């Protein structure tokens, strides 16, 4: 998980980075992101008894899909 200050420009900058772009996981689409990265990032970095279940419910399915070894698997984004 990358925590970036601005999810619009920083994500574009990250994806345009040569080193990041050359990673096999990026080329294969085996990475996880969130429509609400600030919420997820806060839940990860400010772990509480309430945020841990929130993170697990949303990230575990994404990470499982990202590492299943099949490049055709789409990593679904959480609804909230």
PLY file of the C-alpha trace (Angstrom):
ply
format ascii 1.0
element vertex 80
property float x
property float y
property float z
element edge 79
property int vertex1
property int vertex2
end_header
0.00 0.00 0.00
1.30 3.38 -0.98
0.11 6.29 1.10
0.23 9.44 -0.99
-0.72 13.02 -0.13
-2.91 13.57 -3.21
-4.67 10.61 -4.79
-5.00 12.30 -8.17
-1.57 13.68 -8.99
0.56 11.52 -6.70
-0.85 8.24 -8.05
-0.24 9.40 -11.64
3.30 10.40 -10.71
3.87 7.02 -9.04
2.62 5.10 -12.10
4.83 7.21 -14.37
7.91 6.44 -12.28
10.29 4.18 -14.26
11.27 2.00 -11.29
7.67 1.49 -10.13
6.41 1.00 -13.69
9.01 -1.70 -14.34
7.88 -3.85 -11.41
6.30 -7.12 -12.54
3.36 -6.64 -10.17
2.57 -3.32 -11.84
2.90 -4.74 -15.36
0.65 -7.65 -14.41
-1.89 -5.47 -12.61
-1.28 -7.41 -9.37
-1.51 -4.48 -7.03
-4.09 -3.18 -4.66
-5.55 0.28 -4.40
-8.64 1.85 -3.00
-11.21 4.36 -4.22
-10.97 5.95 -0.81
-7.23 5.79 -0.18
-7.32 8.43 2.55
-9.83 6.40 4.57
-7.90 3.17 4.06
-4.54 4.81 4.67
-5.81 6.37 7.88
-7.26 3.06 9.03
-3.91 1.35 8.39
-1.65 4.00 9.87
-3.89 4.92 12.81
-4.78 1.38 13.85
-7.48 1.06 16.47
-9.81 -1.70 17.58
-12.37 -0.26 15.14
-10.09 0.35 12.15
-8.45 -3.09 12.05
-11.65 -4.97 11.04
-12.37 -2.20 8.48
-8.93 -2.67 6.90
-9.09 -6.47 6.97
-12.54 -6.55 5.35
-11.36 -4.37 2.49
-7.69 -5.20 1.93
-7.56 -8.98 2.43
-9.73 -9.76 -0.65
-7.73 -7.27 -2.73
-4.40 -8.68 -1.62
-5.56 -12.27 -2.16
-6.59 -11.41 -5.72
-3.34 -9.55 -6.34
-1.16 -12.50 -5.33
-3.17 -15.40 -6.77
-0.58 -15.89 -9.54
-3.07 -15.29 -12.36
-2.46 -12.15 -14.39
-6.07 -12.21 -15.63
-7.49 -11.81 -12.12
-8.94 -8.34 -11.66
-8.28 -6.79 -8.25
-11.71 -5.51 -7.27
-11.96 -2.23 -5.42
-13.95 -2.13 -2.17
-17.35 -0.43 -2.34
-16.58 1.83 0.61
0 1
1 2
2 3
3 4
4 5
5 6
6 7
7 8
8 9
9 10
10 11
11 12
12 13
13 14
14 15
15 16
16 17
17 18
18 19
19 20
20 21
21 22
22 23
23 24
24 25
25 26
26 27
27 28
28 29
29 30
30 31
31 32
32 33
33 34
34 35
35 36
36 37
37 38
38 39
39 40
40 41
41 42
42 43
43 44
44 45
45 46
46 47
47 48
48 49
49 50
50 51
51 52
52 53
53 54
54 55
55 56
56 57
57 58
58 59
59 60
60 61
61 62
62 63
63 64
64 65
65 66
66 67
67 68
68 69
69 70
70 71
71 72
72 73
73 74
74 75
75 76
76 77
77 78
78 79
